Amino acid sequence: MSAKEKDSKIFEKVRNIVAQQLAVDQQLVTLEANFANDLGADSLDTVELVMAIEEEFDIAIPDEDAEKIATLNHAVMFIEQAVHSN
């Protein structure tokens, strides 16, 4: 599987997690959609979202990095770095 295919799978998995956790239509979950401003996530939703991502990808996201994850793009970029560095 190429790196591009892996990245596409990461995007789809994260998109599904975000849509489920925030109970929003998947089509609203774009790369640039802000979890709080565009998708209505509160601070608890964001914490639960980070926990779900950690569980799905078997990674640890430090608090200082978790605070920076505000969009699907941020989440995908962080996961790509974490997955590719292993």
PDB file of N, CA, C and O in Angstrom:
ATOM      1  N   MET A   1       0.847  -1.182   0.000  1.00  0.00           N
ATOM      2  CA  MET A   1       0.000   0.000   0.000  1.00  0.00           C
ATOM      3  C   MET A   1       0.890   1.241   0.000  1.00  0.00           C
ATOM      4  O   MET A   1       1.814   1.340   0.807  1.00  0.00           O
ATOM      5  N   SER A   2       0.623   2.176  -0.887  1.00  0.00           N
ATOM      6  CA  SER A   2       1.438   3.384  -0.984  1.00  0.00           C
ATOM      7  C   SER A   2       1.116   4.336   0.164  1.00  0.00           C
ATOM      8  O   SER A   2       0.094   4.197   0.836  1.00  0.00           O
ATOM      9  N   ALA A   3       2.003   5.300   0.375  1.00  0.00           N
ATOM     10  CA  ALA A   3       1.791   6.299   1.426  1.00  0.00           C
ATOM     11  C   ALA A   3       0.522   7.095   1.148  1.00  0.00           C
ATOM     12  O   ALA A   3      -0.215   7.443   2.071  1.00  0.00           O
ATOM     13  N   LYS A   4       0.270   7.381  -0.124  1.00  0.00           N
ATOM     14  CA  LYS A   4      -0.926   8.144  -0.488  1.00  0.00           C
ATOM     15  C   LYS A   4      -2.198   7.358  -0.143  1.00  0.00           C
ATOM     16  O   LYS A   4      -3.169   7.936   0.345  1.00  0.00           O
ATOM     17  N   GLU A   5      -2.193   6.058  -0.393  1.00  0.00           N
ATOM     18  CA  GLU A   5      -3.351   5.221  -0.049  1.00  0.00           C
ATOM     19  C   GLU A   5      -3.547   5.174   1.466  1.00  0.00           C
ATOM     20  O   GLU A   5      -4.677   5.232   1.951  1.00  0.00           O
ATOM     21  N   LYS A   6      -2.441   5.068   2.213  1.00  0.00           N
ATOM     22  CA  LYS A   6      -2.539   5.075   3.675  1.00  0.00           C
ATOM     23  C   LYS A   6      -3.125   6.388   4.162  1.00  0.00           C
ATOM     24  O   LYS A   6      -3.991   6.400   5.036  1.00  0.00           O
ATOM     25  N   ASP A   7      -2.647   7.515   3.588  1.00  0.00           N
ATOM     26  CA  ASP A   7      -3.143   8.825   3.987  1.00  0.00           C
ATOM     27  C   ASP A   7      -4.631   8.969   3.683  1.00  0.00           C
ATOM     28  O   ASP A   7      -5.370   9.568   4.465  1.00  0.00           O
ATOM     29  N   SER A   8      -5.072   8.425   2.554  1.00  0.00           N
ATOM     30  CA  SER A   8      -6.482   8.468   2.195  1.00  0.00           C
ATOM     31  C   SER A   8      -7.314   7.655   3.193  1.00  0.00           C
ATOM     32  O   SER A   8      -8.411   8.064   3.571  1.00  0.00           O
ATOM     33  N   LYS A   9      -6.787   6.509   3.612  1.00  0.00           N
ATOM     34  CA  LYS A   9      -7.484   5.691   4.603  1.00  0.00           C
ATOM     35  C   LYS A   9      -7.551   6.417   5.945  1.00  0.00           C
ATOM     36  O   LYS A   9      -8.565   6.347   6.640  1.00  0.00           O
ATOM     37  N   ILE A  10      -6.471   7.114   6.310  1.00  0.00           N
ATOM     38  CA  ILE A  10      -6.464   7.896   7.549  1.00  0.00           C
ATOM     39  C   ILE A  10      -7.553   8.955   7.479  1.00  0.00           C
ATOM     40  O   ILE A  10      -8.328   9.116   8.422  1.00  0.00           O
ATOM     41  N   PHE A  11      -7.617   9.682   6.360  1.00  0.00           N
ATOM     42  CA  PHE A  11      -8.635  10.715   6.178  1.00  0.00           C
ATOM     43  C   PHE A  11     -10.032  10.138   6.365  1.00  0.00           C
ATOM     44  O   PHE A  11     -10.840  10.701   7.104  1.00  0.00           O
ATOM     45  N   GLU A  12     -10.322   9.028   5.705  1.00  0.00           N
ATOM     46  CA  GLU A  12     -11.656   8.428   5.790  1.00  0.00           C
ATOM     47  C   GLU A  12     -11.982   7.965   7.207  1.00  0.00           C
ATOM     48  O   GLU A  12     -13.099   8.164   7.685  1.00  0.00           O
ATOM     49  N   LYS A  13     -11.009   7.348   7.878  1.00  0.00           N
ATOM     50  CA  LYS A  13     -11.244   6.889   9.251  1.00  0.00           C
ATOM     51  C   LYS A  13     -11.524   8.067  10.177  1.00  0.00           C
ATOM     52  O   LYS A  13     -12.458   8.033  10.977  1.00  0.00           O
ATOM     53  N   VAL A  14     -10.699   9.115  10.058  1.00  0.00           N
ATOM     54  CA  VAL A  14     -10.880  10.283  10.929  1.00  0.00           C
ATOM     55  C   VAL A  14     -12.201  10.970  10.617  1.00  0.00           C
ATOM     56  O   VAL A  14     -12.904  11.407  11.528  1.00  0.00           O
ATOM     57  N   ARG A  15     -12.539  11.067   9.354  1.00  0.00           N
ATOM     58  CA  ARG A  15     -13.808  11.687   8.958  1.00  0.00           C
ATOM     59  C   ARG A  15     -14.986  10.926   9.577  1.00  0.00           C
ATOM     60  O   ARG A  15     -15.931  11.536  10.077  1.00  0.00           O
ATOM     61  N   ASN A  16     -14.922   9.600   9.539  1.00  0.00           N
ATOM     62  CA  ASN A  16     -15.976   8.785  10.145  1.00  0.00           C
ATOM     63  C   ASN A  16     -16.051   9.008  11.652  1.00  0.00           C
ATOM     64  O   ASN A  16     -17.140   9.139  12.211  1.00  0.00           O
ATOM     65  N   ILE A  17     -14.899   9.050  12.303  1.00  0.00           N
ATOM     66  CA  ILE A  17     -14.862   9.266  13.754  1.00  0.00           C
ATOM     67  C   ILE A  17     -15.480  10.613  14.100  1.00  0.00           C
ATOM     68  O   ILE A  17     -16.303  10.706  15.011  1.00  0.00           O
ATOM     69  N   VAL A  18     -15.085  11.655  13.377  1.00  0.00           N
ATOM     70  CA  VAL A  18     -15.603  13.000  13.647  1.00  0.00           C
ATOM     71  C   VAL A  18     -17.115  13.033  13.447  1.00  0.00           C
ATOM     72  O   VAL A  18     -17.839  13.561  14.292  1.00  0.00           O
ATOM     73  N   ALA A  19     -17.593  12.480  12.348  1.00  0.00           N
ATOM     74  CA  ALA A  19     -19.031  12.479  12.071  1.00  0.00           C
ATOM     75  C   ALA A  19     -19.798  11.743  13.164  1.00  0.00           C
ATOM     76  O   ALA A  19     -20.851  12.207  13.603  1.00  0.00           O
ATOM     77  N   GLN A  20     -19.276  10.597  13.608  1.00  0.00           N
ATOM     78  CA  GLN A  20     -19.951   9.829  14.659  1.00  0.00           C
ATOM     79  C   GLN A  20     -19.906  10.551  16.000  1.00  0.00           C
ATOM     80  O   GLN A  20     -20.931  10.689  16.668  1.00  0.00           O
ATOM     81  N   GLN A  21     -18.727  11.008  16.392  1.00  0.00           N
ATOM     82  CA  GLN A  21     -18.564  11.643  17.699  1.00  0.00           C
ATOM     83  C   GLN A  21     -19.390  12.924  17.818  1.00  0.00           C
ATOM     84  O   GLN A  21     -19.946  13.215  18.877  1.00  0.00           O
ATOM     85  N   LEU A  22     -19.466  13.680  16.733  1.00  0.00           N
ATOM     86  CA  LEU A  22     -20.167  14.962  16.782  1.00  0.00           C
ATOM     87  C   LEU A  22     -21.594  14.873  16.245  1.00  0.00           C
ATOM     88  O   LEU A  22     -22.314  15.870  16.205  1.00  0.00           O
ATOM     89  N   ALA A  23     -21.993  13.671  15.834  1.00  0.00           N
ATOM     90  CA  ALA A  23     -23.345  13.434  15.313  1.00  0.00           C
ATOM     91  C   ALA A  23     -23.706  14.432  14.212  1.00  0.00           C
ATOM     92  O   ALA A  23     -24.755  15.075  14.244  1.00  0.00           O
ATOM     93  N   VAL A  24     -22.792  14.538  13.232  1.00  0.00           N
ATOM     94  CA  VAL A  24     -23.035  15.416  12.088  1.00  0.00           C
ATOM     95  C   VAL A  24     -22.938  14.595  10.808  1.00  0.00           C
ATOM     96  O   VAL A  24     -22.341  13.519  10.787  1.00  0.00           O
ATOM     97  N   ASP A  25     -23.533  15.122   9.747  1.00  0.00           N
ATOM     98  CA  ASP A  25     -23.469  14.475   8.443  1.00  0.00           C
ATOM     99  C   ASP A  25     -22.021  14.463   7.965  1.00  0.00           C
ATOM    100  O   ASP A  25     -21.310  15.462   8.077  1.00  0.00           O
ATOM    101  N   GLN A  26     -21.597  13.331   7.438  1.00  0.00           N
ATOM    102  CA  GLN A  26     -20.218  13.181   6.979  1.00  0.00           C
ATOM    103  C   GLN A  26     -19.835  14.227   5.937  1.00  0.00           C
ATOM    104  O   GLN A  26     -18.674  14.631   5.866  1.00  0.00           O
ATOM    105  N   GLN A  27     -20.782  14.662   5.140  1.00  0.00           N
ATOM    106  CA  GLN A  27     -20.483  15.652   4.099  1.00  0.00           C
ATOM    107  C   GLN A  27     -20.095  17.002   4.686  1.00  0.00           C
ATOM    108  O   GLN A  27     -19.448  17.804   4.012  1.00  0.00           O
ATOM    109  N   LEU A  28     -20.481  17.265   5.936  1.00  0.00           N
ATOM    110  CA  LEU A  28     -20.095  18.511   6.597  1.00  0.00           C
ATOM    111  C   LEU A  28     -18.657  18.460   7.097  1.00  0.00           C
ATOM    112  O   LEU A  28     -18.048  19.498   7.359  1.00  0.00           O
ATOM    113  N   VAL A  29     -18.120  17.262   7.229  1.00  0.00           N
ATOM    114  CA  VAL A  29     -16.778  17.078   7.778  1.00  0.00           C
ATOM    115  C   VAL A  29     -15.766  17.165   6.636  1.00  0.00           C
ATOM    116  O   VAL A  29     -15.387  16.160   6.034  1.00  0.00           O
ATOM    117  N   THR A  30     -15.344  18.397   6.360  1.00  0.00           N
ATOM    118  CA  THR A  30     -14.345  18.647   5.326  1.00  0.00           C
ATOM    119  C   THR A  30     -12.984  18.850   5.982  1.00  0.00           C
ATOM    120  O   THR A  30     -12.894  18.982   7.203  1.00  0.00           O
ATOM    121  N   LEU A  31     -11.935  18.874   5.179  1.00  0.00           N
ATOM    122  CA  LEU A  31     -10.591  19.060   5.726  1.00  0.00           C
ATOM    123  C   LEU A  31     -10.476  20.343   6.541  1.00  0.00           C
ATOM    124  O   LEU A  31      -9.776  20.373   7.553  1.00  0.00           O
ATOM    125  N   GLU A  32     -11.155  21.397   6.112  1.00  0.00           N
ATOM    126  CA  GLU A  32     -11.007  22.695   6.776  1.00  0.00           C
ATOM    127  C   GLU A  32     -12.110  23.005   7.789  1.00  0.00           C
ATOM    128  O   GLU A  32     -12.057  24.046   8.443  1.00  0.00           O
ATOM    129  N   ALA A  33     -13.097  22.139   7.934  1.00  0.00           N
ATOM    130  CA  ALA A  33     -14.179  22.393   8.888  1.00  0.00           C
ATOM    131  C   ALA A  33     -13.621  22.406  10.310  1.00  0.00           C
ATOM    132  O   ALA A  33     -12.977  21.454  10.749  1.00  0.00           O
ATOM    133  N   ASN A  34     -13.881  23.497  11.015  1.00  0.00           N
ATOM    134  CA  ASN A  34     -13.431  23.626  12.398  1.00  0.00           C
ATOM    135  C   ASN A  34     -14.404  22.871  13.297  1.00  0.00           C
ATOM    136  O   ASN A  34     -15.617  23.055  13.209  1.00  0.00           O
ATOM    137  N   PHE A  35     -13.855  22.015  14.165  1.00  0.00           N
ATOM    138  CA  PHE A  35     -14.707  21.185  15.016  1.00  0.00           C
ATOM    139  C   PHE A  35     -15.667  22.025  15.854  1.00  0.00           C
ATOM    140  O   PHE A  35     -16.847  21.691  15.960  1.00  0.00           O
ATOM    141  N   ALA A  36     -15.179  23.103  16.447  1.00  0.00           N
ATOM    142  CA  ALA A  36     -16.019  23.932  17.316  1.00  0.00           C
ATOM    143  C   ALA A  36     -16.893  24.886  16.505  1.00  0.00           C
ATOM    144  O   ALA A  36     -18.114  24.893  16.659  1.00  0.00           O
ATOM    145  N   ASN A  37     -16.276  25.685  15.651  1.00  0.00           N
ATOM    146  CA  ASN A  37     -17.005  26.739  14.947  1.00  0.00           C
ATOM    147  C   ASN A  37     -17.958  26.221  13.875  1.00  0.00           C
ATOM    148  O   ASN A  37     -19.067  26.736  13.727  1.00  0.00           O
ATOM    149  N   ASP A  38     -17.533  25.212  13.132  1.00  0.00           N
ATOM    150  CA  ASP A  38     -18.347  24.725  12.014  1.00  0.00           C
ATOM    151  C   ASP A  38     -19.208  23.511  12.353  1.00  0.00           C
ATOM    152  O   ASP A  38     -20.289  23.330  11.793  1.00  0.00           O
ATOM    153  N   LEU A  39     -18.714  22.675  13.285  1.00  0.00           N
ATOM    154  CA  LEU A  39     -19.409  21.415  13.565  1.00  0.00           C
ATOM    155  C   LEU A  39     -20.047  21.376  14.952  1.00  0.00           C
ATOM    156  O   LEU A  39     -20.651  20.371  15.327  1.00  0.00           O
ATOM    157  N   GLY A  40     -19.915  22.459  15.713  1.00  0.00           N
ATOM    158  CA  GLY A  40     -20.617  22.578  16.989  1.00  0.00           C
ATOM    159  C   GLY A  40     -20.031  21.815  18.155  1.00  0.00           C
ATOM    160  O   GLY A  40     -20.731  21.571  19.138  1.00  0.00           O
ATOM    161  N   ALA A  41     -18.761  21.428  18.077  1.00  0.00           N
ATOM    162  CA  ALA A  41     -18.141  20.675  19.174  1.00  0.00           C
ATOM    163  C   ALA A  41     -17.851  21.595  20.355  1.00  0.00           C
ATOM    164  O   ALA A  41     -17.395  22.725  20.180  1.00  0.00           O
ATOM    165  N   ASP A  42     -18.125  21.092  21.566  1.00  0.00           N
ATOM    166  CA  ASP A  42     -17.704  21.820  22.759  1.00  0.00           C
ATOM    167  C   ASP A  42     -16.408  21.183  23.262  1.00  0.00           C
ATOM    168  O   ASP A  42     -15.883  20.267  22.629  1.00  0.00           O
ATOM    169  N   SER A  43     -15.890  21.661  24.394  1.00  0.00           N
ATOM    170  CA  SER A  43     -14.590  21.163  24.869  1.00  0.00           C
ATOM    171  C   SER A  43     -14.637  19.675  25.200  1.00  0.00           C
ATOM    172  O   SER A  43     -13.662  18.964  24.956  1.00  0.00           O
ATOM    173  N   LEU A  44     -15.744  19.193  25.749  1.00  0.00           N
ATOM    174  CA  LEU A  44     -15.868  17.766  26.057  1.00  0.00           C
ATOM    175  C   LEU A  44     -15.892  16.941  24.768  1.00  0.00           C
ATOM    176  O   LEU A  44     -15.268  15.883  24.690  1.00  0.00           O
ATOM    177  N   ASP A  45     -16.615  17.433  23.760  1.00  0.00           N
ATOM    178  CA  ASP A  45     -16.642  16.744  22.462  1.00  0.00           C
ATOM    179  C   ASP A  45     -15.233  16.613  21.894  1.00  0.00           C
ATOM    180  O   ASP A  45     -14.862  15.571  21.353  1.00  0.00           O
ATOM    181  N   THR A  46     -14.463  17.674  22.024  1.00  0.00           N
ATOM    182  CA  THR A  46     -13.104  17.672  21.485  1.00  0.00           C
ATOM    183  C   THR A  46     -12.234  16.656  22.207  1.00  0.00           C
ATOM    184  O   THR A  46     -11.461  15.939  21.572  1.00  0.00           O
ATOM    185  N   VAL A  47     -12.352  16.586  23.528  1.00  0.00           N
ATOM    186  CA  VAL A  47     -11.589  15.601  24.307  1.00  0.00           C
ATOM    187  C   VAL A  47     -11.985  14.190  23.884  1.00  0.00           C
ATOM    188  O   VAL A  47     -11.120  13.339  23.676  1.00  0.00           O
ATOM    189  N   GLU A  48     -13.281  13.939  23.756  1.00  0.00           N
ATOM    190  CA  GLU A  48     -13.753  12.615  23.345  1.00  0.00           C
ATOM    191  C   GLU A  48     -13.297  12.278  21.925  1.00  0.00           C
ATOM    192  O   GLU A  48     -12.996  11.124  21.621  1.00  0.00           O
ATOM    193  N   LEU A  49     -13.250  13.274  21.076  1.00  0.00           N
ATOM    194  CA  LEU A  49     -12.787  13.088  19.703  1.00  0.00           C
ATOM    195  C   LEU A  49     -11.314  12.670  19.687  1.00  0.00           C
ATOM    196  O   LEU A  49     -10.936  11.735  18.980  1.00  0.00           O
ATOM    197  N   VAL A  50     -10.497  13.360  20.459  1.00  0.00           N
ATOM    198  CA  VAL A  50      -9.072  13.025  20.547  1.00  0.00           C
ATOM    199  C   VAL A  50      -8.900  11.610  21.102  1.00  0.00           C
ATOM    200  O   VAL A  50      -8.072  10.847  20.605  1.00  0.00           O
ATOM    201  N   MET A  51      -9.672  11.261  22.121  1.00  0.00           N
ATOM    202  CA  MET A  51      -9.580   9.917  22.702  1.00  0.00           C
ATOM    203  C   MET A  51      -9.963   8.849  21.673  1.00  0.00           C
ATOM    204  O   MET A  51      -9.325   7.799  21.602  1.00  0.00           O
ATOM    205  N   ALA A  52     -10.992   9.113  20.888  1.00  0.00           N
ATOM    206  CA  ALA A  52     -11.425   8.154  19.864  1.00  0.00           C
ATOM    207  C   ALA A  52     -10.349   7.991  18.788  1.00  0.00           C
ATOM    208  O   ALA A  52     -10.117   6.885  18.298  1.00  0.00           O
ATOM    209  N   ILE A  53      -9.700   9.085  18.426  1.00  0.00           N
ATOM    210  CA  ILE A  53      -8.619   9.027  17.437  1.00  0.00           C
ATOM    211  C   ILE A  53      -7.440   8.242  17.999  1.00  0.00           C
ATOM    212  O   ILE A  53      -6.856   7.410  17.305  1.00  0.00           O
ATOM    213  N   GLU A  54      -7.091   8.507  19.256  1.00  0.00           N
ATOM    214  CA  GLU A  54      -5.991   7.772  19.892  1.00  0.00           C
ATOM    215  C   GLU A  54      -6.269   6.273  19.889  1.00  0.00           C
ATOM    216  O   GLU A  54      -5.388   5.467  19.589  1.00  0.00           O
ATOM    217  N   GLU A  55      -7.497   5.915  20.224  1.00  0.00           N
ATOM    218  CA  GLU A  55      -7.868   4.500  20.278  1.00  0.00           C
ATOM    219  C   GLU A  55      -7.844   3.859  18.889  1.00  0.00           C
ATOM    220  O   GLU A  55      -7.311   2.762  18.718  1.00  0.00           O
ATOM    221  N   GLU A  56      -8.411   4.532  17.915  1.00  0.00           N
ATOM    222  CA  GLU A  56      -8.491   3.987  16.556  1.00  0.00           C
ATOM    223  C   GLU A  56      -7.111   3.754  15.944  1.00  0.00           C
ATOM    224  O   GLU A  56      -6.887   2.747  15.272  1.00  0.00           O
ATOM    225  N   PHE A  57      -6.196   4.680  16.177  1.00  0.00           N
ATOM    226  CA  PHE A  57      -4.882   4.601  15.536  1.00  0.00           C
ATOM    227  C   PHE A  57      -3.785   4.105  16.472  1.00  0.00           C
ATOM    228  O   PHE A  57      -2.621   4.020  16.079  1.00  0.00           O
ATOM    229  N   ASP A  58      -4.154   3.779  17.709  1.00  0.00           N
ATOM    230  CA  ASP A  58      -3.201   3.271  18.697  1.00  0.00           C
ATOM    231  C   ASP A  58      -2.005   4.213  18.850  1.00  0.00           C
ATOM    232  O   ASP A  58      -0.846   3.803  18.786  1.00  0.00           O
ATOM    233  N   ILE A  59      -2.335   5.489  19.055  1.00  0.00           N
ATOM    234  CA  ILE A  59      -1.311   6.509  19.263  1.00  0.00           C
ATOM    235  C   ILE A  59      -1.665   7.304  20.512  1.00  0.00           C
ATOM    236  O   ILE A  59      -2.795   7.250  20.998  1.00  0.00           O
ATOM    237  N   ALA A  60      -0.686   8.041  21.024  1.00  0.00           N
ATOM    238  CA  ALA A  60      -0.920   8.953  22.141  1.00  0.00           C
ATOM    239  C   ALA A  60      -0.772  10.375  21.610  1.00  0.00           C
ATOM    240  O   ALA A  60       0.201  10.694  20.926  1.00  0.00           O
ATOM    241  N   ILE A  61      -1.733  11.212  21.928  1.00  0.00           N
ATOM    242  CA  ILE A  61      -1.681  12.607  21.505  1.00  0.00           C
ATOM    243  C   ILE A  61      -1.479  13.446  22.764  1.00  0.00           C
ATOM    244  O   ILE A  61      -2.395  13.565  23.577  1.00  0.00           O
ATOM    245  N   PRO A  62      -0.287  14.031  22.937  1.00  0.00           N
ATOM    246  CA  PRO A  62      -0.033  14.865  24.113  1.00  0.00           C
ATOM    247  C   PRO A  62      -1.021  16.033  24.179  1.00  0.00           C
ATOM    248  O   PRO A  62      -1.484  16.521  23.148  1.00  0.00           O
ATOM    249  N   ASP A  63      -1.339  16.474  25.398  1.00  0.00           N
ATOM    250  CA  ASP A  63      -2.316  17.551  25.583  1.00  0.00           C
ATOM    251  C   ASP A  63      -1.982  18.790  24.762  1.00  0.00           C
ATOM    252  O   ASP A  63      -2.868  19.408  24.172  1.00  0.00           O
ATOM    253  N   GLU A  64      -0.682  19.156  24.726  1.00  0.00           N
ATOM    254  CA  GLU A  64      -0.314  20.372  23.987  1.00  0.00           C
ATOM    255  C   GLU A  64      -0.580  20.221  22.489  1.00  0.00           C
ATOM    256  O   GLU A  64      -0.873  21.208  21.815  1.00  0.00           O
ATOM    257  N   ASP A  65      -0.482  19.007  21.964  1.00  0.00           N
ATOM    258  CA  ASP A  65      -0.815  18.771  20.560  1.00  0.00           C
ATOM    259  C   ASP A  65      -2.326  18.671  20.367  1.00  0.00           C
ATOM    260  O   ASP A  65      -2.860  19.153  19.368  1.00  0.00           O
ATOM    261  N   ALA A  66      -3.004  18.053  21.311  1.00  0.00           N
ATOM    262  CA  ALA A  66      -4.460  17.901  21.218  1.00  0.00           C
ATOM    263  C   ALA A  66      -5.143  19.264  21.135  1.00  0.00           C
ATOM    264  O   ALA A  66      -6.140  19.425  20.431  1.00  0.00           O
ATOM    265  N   GLU A  67      -4.598  20.245  21.859  1.00  0.00           N
ATOM    266  CA  GLU A  67      -5.182  21.592  21.842  1.00  0.00           C
ATOM    267  C   GLU A  67      -5.081  22.246  20.470  1.00  0.00           C
ATOM    268  O   GLU A  67      -5.864  23.139  20.148  1.00  0.00           O
ATOM    269  N   LYS A  68      -4.126  21.808  19.665  1.00  0.00           N
ATOM    270  CA  LYS A  68      -3.918  22.389  18.334  1.00  0.00           C
ATOM    271  C   LYS A  68      -4.777  21.719  17.259  1.00  0.00           C
ATOM    272  O   LYS A  68      -4.884  22.228  16.144  1.00  0.00           O
ATOM    273  N   ILE A  69      -5.382  20.587  17.591  1.00  0.00           N
ATOM    274  CA  ILE A  69      -6.183  19.857  16.605  1.00  0.00           C
ATOM    275  C   ILE A  69      -7.593  20.439  16.593  1.00  0.00           C
ATOM    276  O   ILE A  69      -8.425  20.116  17.440  1.00  0.00           O
ATOM    277  N   ALA A  70      -7.841  21.308  15.611  1.00  0.00           N
ATOM    278  CA  ALA A  70      -9.127  21.995  15.535  1.00  0.00           C
ATOM    279  C   ALA A  70      -9.900  21.666  14.263  1.00  0.00           C
ATOM    280  O   ALA A  70     -11.083  21.985  14.148  1.00  0.00           O
ATOM    281  N   THR A  71      -9.227  21.028  13.312  1.00  0.00           N
ATOM    282  CA  THR A  71      -9.877  20.672  12.047  1.00  0.00           C
ATOM    283  C   THR A  71      -9.503  19.241  11.674  1.00  0.00           C
ATOM    284  O   THR A  71      -8.588  18.657  12.254  1.00  0.00           O
ATOM    285  N   LEU A  72     -10.209  18.693  10.718  1.00  0.00           N
ATOM    286  CA  LEU A  72      -9.889  17.358  10.216  1.00  0.00           C
ATOM    287  C   LEU A  72      -8.475  17.346   9.640  1.00  0.00           C
ATOM    288  O   LEU A  72      -7.734  16.379   9.820  1.00  0.00           O
ATOM    289  N   ASN A  73      -8.107  18.413   8.955  1.00  0.00           N
ATOM    290  CA  ASN A  73      -6.769  18.507   8.381  1.00  0.00           C
ATOM    291  C   ASN A  73      -5.700  18.429   9.471  1.00  0.00           C
ATOM    292  O   ASN A  73      -4.711  17.711   9.316  1.00  0.00           O
ATOM    293  N   HIS A  74      -5.890  19.165  10.579  1.00  0.00           N
ATOM    294  CA  HIS A  74      -4.935  19.104  11.696  1.00  0.00           C
ATOM    295  C   HIS A  74      -4.817  17.672  12.217  1.00  0.00           C
ATOM    296  O   HIS A  74      -3.714  17.179  12.452  1.00  0.00           O
ATOM    297  N   ALA A  75      -5.949  17.015  12.393  1.00  0.00           N
ATOM    298  CA  ALA A  75      -5.952  15.649  12.926  1.00  0.00           C
ATOM    299  C   ALA A  75      -5.231  14.697  11.980  1.00  0.00           C
ATOM    300  O   ALA A  75      -4.403  13.896  12.413  1.00  0.00           O
ATOM    301  N   VAL A  76      -5.541  14.783  10.695  1.00  0.00           N
ATOM    302  CA  VAL A  76      -4.922  13.892   9.711  1.00  0.00           C
ATOM    303  C   VAL A  76      -3.413  14.116   9.663  1.00  0.00           C
ATOM    304  O   VAL A  76      -2.649  13.153   9.620  1.00  0.00           O
ATOM    305  N   MET A  77      -2.978  15.373   9.669  1.00  0.00           N
ATOM    306  CA  MET A  77      -1.540  15.658   9.622  1.00  0.00           C
ATOM    307  C   MET A  77      -0.830  15.088  10.846  1.00  0.00           C
ATOM    308  O   MET A  77       0.254  14.518  10.723  1.00  0.00           O
ATOM    309  N   PHE A  78      -1.435  15.239  12.032  1.00  0.00           N
ATOM    310  CA  PHE A  78      -0.815  14.705  13.247  1.00  0.00           C
ATOM    311  C   PHE A  78      -0.716  13.183  13.171  1.00  0.00           C
ATOM    312  O   PHE A  78       0.328  12.608  13.480  1.00  0.00           O
ATOM    313  N   ILE A  79      -1.793  12.541  12.763  1.00  0.00           N
ATOM    314  CA  ILE A  79      -1.815  11.073  12.685  1.00  0.00           C
ATOM    315  C   ILE A  79      -0.800  10.580  11.654  1.00  0.00           C
ATOM    316  O   ILE A  79      -0.079   9.614  11.903  1.00  0.00           O
ATOM    317  N   GLU A  80      -0.744  11.243  10.498  1.00  0.00           N
ATOM    318  CA  GLU A  80       0.228  10.847   9.472  1.00  0.00           C
ATOM    319  C   GLU A  80       1.644  10.879  10.030  1.00  0.00           C
ATOM    320  O   GLU A  80       2.425   9.956   9.801  1.00  0.00           O
ATOM    321  N   GLN A  81       1.979  11.947  10.765  1.00  0.00           N
ATOM    322  CA  GLN A  81       3.309  12.045  11.373  1.00  0.00           C
ATOM    323  C   GLN A  81       3.530  10.914  12.365  1.00  0.00           C
ATOM    324  O   GLN A  81       4.580  10.273  12.355  1.00  0.00           O
ATOM    325  N   ALA A  82       2.551  10.669  13.215  1.00  0.00           N
ATOM    326  CA  ALA A  82       2.683   9.639  14.247  1.00  0.00           C
ATOM    327  C   ALA A  82       2.800   8.250  13.628  1.00  0.00           C
ATOM    328  O   ALA A  82       3.616   7.440  14.068  1.00  0.00           O
ATOM    329  N   VAL A  83       1.992   7.973  12.616  1.00  0.00           N
ATOM    330  CA  VAL A  83       1.983   6.654  11.987  1.00  0.00           C
ATOM    331  C   VAL A  83       3.249   6.430  11.155  1.00  0.00           C
ATOM    332  O   VAL A  83       3.836   5.349  11.192  1.00  0.00           O
ATOM    333  N   HIS A  84       3.662   7.442  10.416  1.00  0.00           N
ATOM    334  CA  HIS A  84       4.831   7.296   9.547  1.00  0.00           C
ATOM    335  C   HIS A  84       6.136   7.270  10.335  1.00  0.00           C
ATOM    336  O   HIS A  84       7.142   6.770   9.833  1.00  0.00           O
ATOM    337  N   SER A  85       6.141   7.796  11.552  1.00  0.00           N
ATOM    338  CA  SER A  85       7.371   7.784  12.357  1.00  0.00           C
ATOM    339  C   SER A  85       7.566   6.443  13.056  1.00  0.00           C
ATOM    340  O   SER A  85       8.642   6.174  13.589  1.00  0.00           O
ATOM    341  N   ASN A  86       6.535   5.600  13.060  1.00  0.00           N
ATOM    342  CA  ASN A  86       6.649   4.269  13.691  1.00  0.00           C
ATOM    343  C   ASN A  86       7.177   3.247  12.726  1.00  0.00           C
ATOM    344  O   ASN A  86       7.334   2.081  13.087  1.00  0.00           O
TER     345      ASN A  86
END
